Amino acid sequence: MIKLKDLLSEGKFQMKGKYLNMPGGEVSSLPGAYDNDALKVTIGRESFNIYKGRKGIIAIGDSYSKEFKNGNDLAKWL
């Protein structure tokens, strides 16, 4: 599991191909639906595990979940 801290305070996320470029300069690929790992992002008090599903990208949070058609939609949401 990858943990990201304080990335939402500055910059923007960008999706290039299968890689998510983060504001701090880090690059990560999104784990697949059958991988044991997830990309973990904390927004305020809500934590989300993000991974690729069969129909798109899924962010599963503590109190709600959100689905995205593609990586660009995820980057805009972040």
Backbone as CSV, one residue per row, in Angstrom:
resi,resn,N_x,N_y,N_z,CA_x,CA_y,CA_z,C_x,C_y,C_z
1,MET,0.839,-1.161,0.000,0.000,0.000,0.000,0.892,1.234,0.000
2,ILE,0.581,2.196,-0.838,1.341,3.432,-0.940,0.591,4.511,-0.184
3,LYS,1.264,5.224,0.717,0.617,6.296,1.468,1.126,7.642,0.964
4,LEU,0.201,8.559,0.740,0.536,9.894,0.272,0.134,10.891,1.344
5,LYS,0.989,11.855,1.639,0.679,12.834,2.676,0.810,14.243,2.125
6,ASP,-0.121,15.093,2.469,-0.076,16.531,2.185,0.141,16.872,0.717
7,LEU,-0.356,16.066,-0.198,-0.165,16.356,-1.618,-1.232,17.289,-2.165
8,LEU,-2.333,17.429,-1.449,-3.435,18.220,-1.973,-3.287,19.702,-1.699
9,SER,-2.281,20.099,-0.927,-2.134,21.503,-0.587,-1.558,22.325,-1.733
10,GLU,-0.800,21.741,-2.611,-0.186,22.476,-3.709,-0.198,21.641,-4.979
11,GLY,-0.287,22.319,-6.107,-0.151,21.658,-7.390,-1.375,20.883,-7.813
12,LYS,-1.209,20.149,-8.905,-2.301,19.380,-9.477,-1.831,17.975,-9.813
13,PHE,-2.779,17.064,-9.800,-2.520,15.701,-10.242,-2.724,15.641,-11.744
14,GLN,-1.947,14.809,-12.434,-2.108,14.607,-13.865,-1.995,13.128,-14.162
15,MET,-2.817,12.676,-15.091,-2.782,11.281,-15.507,-2.161,11.230,-16.894
16,LYS,-1.088,10.457,-17.040,-0.431,10.273,-18.339,-0.335,8.776,-18.591
17,GLY,-1.175,8.300,-19.505,-1.215,6.863,-19.765,-1.729,6.129,-18.556
18,LYS,-0.955,5.195,-18.034,-1.382,4.468,-16.834,-0.727,5.011,-15.570
19,TYR,-0.017,6.128,-15.669,0.703,6.685,-14.527,0.039,7.948,-14.008
20,LEU,-0.018,8.077,-12.682,-0.550,9.248,-12.015,0.630,10.076,-11.520
21,ASN,0.774,11.296,-12.058,1.823,12.213,-11.623,1.265,13.094,-10.521
22,MET,1.958,13.135,-9.384,1.485,13.854,-8.224,2.171,15.203,-8.106
23,PRO,1.565,16.149,-7.381,2.128,17.498,-7.279,3.552,17.537,-6.734
24,GLY,3.917,16.610,-5.880,5.254,16.585,-5.300,6.312,16.005,-6.218
25,GLY,5.925,15.563,-7.424,6.862,14.991,-8.372,6.886,13.470,-8.389
26,GLU,6.158,12.830,-7.461,6.115,11.382,-7.426,5.262,10.851,-8.571
27,VAL,5.546,9.647,-9.003,4.791,8.993,-10.067,4.386,7.614,-9.570
28,SER,3.134,7.242,-9.815,2.647,5.933,-9.415,1.704,5.400,-10.481
29,SER,1.685,4.101,-10.641,0.678,3.488,-11.498,-0.456,3.020,-10.591
30,LEU,-1.656,2.941,-11.148,-2.793,2.488,-10.357,-2.837,0.974,-10.336
31,PRO,-2.941,0.374,-9.152,-3.022,-1.081,-9.061,-4.285,-1.598,-9.748
32,GLY,-4.210,-2.797,-10.288,-5.343,-3.412,-10.956,-6.339,-3.997,-9.978
33,ALA,-7.476,-4.434,-10.515,-8.562,-4.964,-9.681,-8.149,-6.216,-8.908
34,TYR,-7.206,-6.982,-9.433,-6.803,-8.230,-8.779,-5.484,-8.107,-8.019
35,ASP,-4.941,-6.900,-7.927,-3.727,-6.666,-7.146,-4.091,-6.513,-5.674
36,ASN,-3.161,-6.862,-4.801,-3.396,-6.721,-3.363,-3.151,-5.305,-2.869
37,ASP,-2.494,-4.478,-3.668,-2.161,-3.119,-3.265,-3.229,-2.138,-3.719
38,ALA,-3.218,-0.975,-3.093,-4.078,0.131,-3.493,-3.295,1.418,-3.283
39,LEU,-3.633,2.436,-4.025,-3.058,3.758,-3.835,-3.890,4.428,-2.762
40,LYS,-3.289,4.794,-1.629,-4.025,5.352,-0.497,-3.843,6.858,-0.479
41,VAL,-4.971,7.587,-0.494,-4.970,9.043,-0.473,-5.863,9.502,0.669
42,THR,-5.408,10.465,1.447,-6.199,11.034,2.526,-6.566,12.463,2.172
43,ILE,-7.869,12.743,2.190,-8.376,14.083,1.919,-9.142,14.512,3.164
44,GLY,-8.581,15.447,3.915,-9.184,15.838,5.186,-9.201,14.660,6.135
45,ARG,-10.391,14.270,6.577,-10.521,13.122,7.476,-10.878,11.842,6.732
46,GLU,-11.103,11.937,5.437,-11.529,10.791,4.624,-10.325,10.142,3.948
47,SER,-10.200,8.833,4.064,-9.141,8.072,3.399,-9.751,7.265,2.267
48,PHE,-9.053,7.224,1.131,-9.528,6.492,-0.033,-8.474,5.503,-0.494
49,ASN,-8.896,4.299,-0.845,-8.064,3.314,-1.524,-8.459,3.366,-2.987
50,ILE,-7.505,3.650,-3.865,-7.790,3.822,-5.286,-7.144,2.686,-6.068
51,TYR,-7.920,2.085,-6.959,-7.397,1.032,-7.832,-8.242,0.948,-9.090
52,LYS,-7.733,0.237,-10.086,-8.470,0.032,-11.333,-9.440,-1.117,-11.155
53,GLY,-10.675,-0.885,-11.535,-11.692,-1.936,-11.523,-11.916,-2.442,-12.932
54,ARG,-12.895,-3.290,-13.090,-13.192,-3.816,-14.424,-13.814,-2.767,-15.326
55,LYS,-14.543,-1.810,-14.750,-15.243,-0.804,-15.546,-14.607,0.577,-15.473
56,GLY,-13.525,0.731,-14.780,-12.878,2.032,-14.642,-12.061,2.083,-13.370
57,ILE,-11.930,3.262,-12.826,-11.137,3.472,-11.615,-12.088,3.675,-10.442
58,ILE,-11.762,3.074,-9.312,-12.621,3.116,-8.132,-11.846,3.706,-6.967
59,ALA,-12.481,4.653,-6.258,-11.939,5.202,-5.017,-12.899,4.802,-3.904
60,ILE,-12.443,3.935,-3.022,-13.281,3.458,-1.923,-12.851,4.183,-0.655
61,GLY,-13.771,4.970,-0.115,-13.479,5.764,1.075,-14.061,5.171,2.332
62,ASP,-13.817,5.872,3.448,-14.336,5.426,4.737,-15.864,5.502,4.781
63,SER,-16.443,6.572,4.195,-17.891,6.739,4.271,-18.594,6.679,2.917
64,TYR,-17.859,6.804,1.820,-18.470,6.689,0.495,-17.431,6.273,-0.534
65,SER,-17.930,5.824,-1.680,-17.064,5.401,-2.784,-17.400,6.214,-4.024
66,LYS,-16.446,6.297,-4.945,-16.645,7.050,-6.174,-16.001,6.281,-7.316
67,GLU,-16.697,6.240,-8.451,-16.163,5.575,-9.636,-15.839,6.612,-10.698
68,PHE,-14.800,6.335,-11.482,-14.341,7.238,-12.535,-14.230,6.461,-13.838
69,LYS,-14.568,7.120,-14.942,-14.477,6.479,-16.259,-13.029,6.309,-16.694
70,ASN,-12.185,7.293,-16.337,-10.786,7.238,-16.759,-9.903,7.990,-15.762
71,GLY,-8.605,7.955,-16.012,-7.644,8.586,-15.108,-7.740,10.093,-15.078
72,ASN,-8.152,10.715,-16.178,-8.288,12.169,-16.194,-9.390,12.628,-15.255
73,ASP,-10.496,11.884,-15.184,-11.559,12.209,-14.241,-11.070,12.095,-12.804
74,LEU,-10.270,11.071,-12.521,-9.681,10.907,-11.188,-8.764,12.086,-10.859
75,ALA,-7.916,12.483,-11.770,-6.987,13.591,-11.538,-7.742,14.891,-11.260
76,LYS,-8.838,15.125,-11.968,-9.639,16.330,-11.729,-10.285,16.287,-10.349
77,TRP,-10.743,15.108,-9.932,-11.385,14.957,-8.630,-10.382,15.177,-7.492
78,LEU,-9.173,14.702,-7.682,-8.146,14.879,-6.656,-7.739,16.318,-6.565
